[in-house]
Amino acid sequence: MPHLRFELNFPVSAEDRTRFAAAVAEHFGRVMNTGTEHVAVSLHCGAREDIFFERAGDPGRVALLDFDVRRGRTMGQKRELAVAVFRELQKTLGVPPSGAYLVYTEHDGADFQMHDGVLPSWSAGEDPLAHLRDKP
């Protein structure tokens, strides 16, 4: 279950949060070659002074991103997702590309725990929840 966290230094309406989170999940599924049902997106909105990122300029909208994902994706996939998310940030939330910073942390599938089981290691085109649906 990837967890895609966004720390923002500005408020976002409920409607924009929902639209943005759905778009990010879709980008993740397409680029990372997996489903979207297991994708978790969280947005934490604070005040301008809560986040400092000099590169963003002043006054600037800033988005710090932490993506916890399963091991196995290529550098190309990770870069493609970053660019897609940076574009989505700009289009939906008005964050300029210079105001976004993303860090990936990779984990084994077993590091992702849910109430009904754990995720397997990643493989292209897989349905990471299939083994859980087949449980009696």
N, C-alpha and C positions, 0 to 999 in steps of 0.2 A: 504494500500500500504506500505509494509515494506520498510524502507529505510536503506540499509546496507552500512555504510560509512567506508572507509579504509583510514587511514592516514599512508603514507609510507615515510621512510627516504631514498629513492633511486628512480632513474628513472625506468620507465617500458615502453617498446615499445607498440605502438598502437595494434599490433597483440596480444601480451601477455595480455594487458588490456582487449581486447574483449574476448579472450578465458577464462581468469580468471573470468570475470563478468558473462559470460554464465554458467560456472561451478558452481559458487556460487549460482546463481538463481536456477539451477537444484537441488543442495543440499537443498536449502531452501524449494522448492516445495515438494521434497520427504520427508524430515524429518518433516516439519511442516504440512504435509497433506493438501496441497492446490495447486492451480495453480501457474504458474510463470509469467503470463502476467502482473500482477500488481506489480512485484518485481522491486525495483529500487536499483541499485548498483552504488556507486560513489567511485572513487579512486582519492586521492589527493597525488601527489608525490612531495616530497621536497628533501632537501639536508640532508645528514647524521646528521649535527648539528641542524637540525630543530626539532628533536624528541630525547628526552632523556628517556631511559628505562634501568636502570642499570642491570636488570636481563638478558637482551639480550646479554650482554658481549660487548667487544669493540675490534675491530670494528665489529658491528653487524647490520644486517638488522632488522628493527623494523616495526611492523604493529600494530597500535592502531585501534581497531574496535569499532564502536558505531552502534548497531542494534536497530532501532525503530520498534517495532512489536506490533500487536494487542494482548490484554490480552487473556489468556485462554490456552496457551501452558504449558505443564508440564515441570518440572525441567529436566526430562529425555530427552524430545525433545530438550530443549535448550542446554543441555550438548552434545547431539549427533550432533547437528548442529555445535556447537563450535569445536568439535573434527574434524568433516568433513572439516570445513573451515580452521582449522589449518593445516591439511594435504594438502589441496589444496594450501595454501600459500607456504608450503615447496616444493611441487611438481612443481608448476608452476612458483613461483616467488623467490624461494630460501630462504624463511624466516624460520629460525629454530623455532621449537615449543616454545623455551624459549624467542623468540623475538616477540611473539604475545600476545596481551591482549585485551579481548572482554568485553564490558559492554552492557547489554540489558536494554532498556527502554521500558516499556509496556504502551500501550494506549488503550482507547476504540476505537471501529471501527469508530465512528463519528469524531475522531481526524484526520482521513486521508481524506483530501479533494482533489477532482479532479474537472476538469471543468464540468463534467456531473453528479456529485453526490458524495456521501460519501460511504465508505465501511461499511458493517454491522459488528456486533460483530463476532468474529471468531467461526466457528464450523467445526468439523472434516470433511474432504473430500469435503468441499464446494468450489464453484466457486464464489469468492468474487465480480466478475464483472457481474454475471448473471443478477441481477436486473437492471443494467445499459443497457445491451444489449436489454432487453425487453421493454425499453422506446420507445414510438412513436416518 
